[in-house]
Amino acid sequence: MTIVAPPGGFVGPVKRSITIAGHQTSISLEPLFWRALEQAAVARALPLSALVAQVDAVRITARDAPNLASALRTWILAQSRDKDATGSH
């Protein structure tokens, strides 16, 4: 099987500012992850900042909490795998 670039090619992180619990924070994610987060927020009928805040709240309870961008990427991948396993779209 041949490896191909994702749609839109390989693109580096894009920084966005989001307000979490009343505080501005900057998060750098690749556009593919931003799109996945936006889709997850829409599917849950949440603003993007609320979804990020929920992931952040779980992240900070972890023993060796990763940075927020890493937690978001991990969460998105886990959600994608869960969808694939259940056949949900």
Secondary structure, DSSP 8 states (H G I E B T S, - for coil): ------TT-----EEEEEEETTEEEEEEE-HHHHHHHHHHHHHTT--HHHHHHHHHHHHTTSTT---HHHHHHHHHHHHHHHHHHHT--
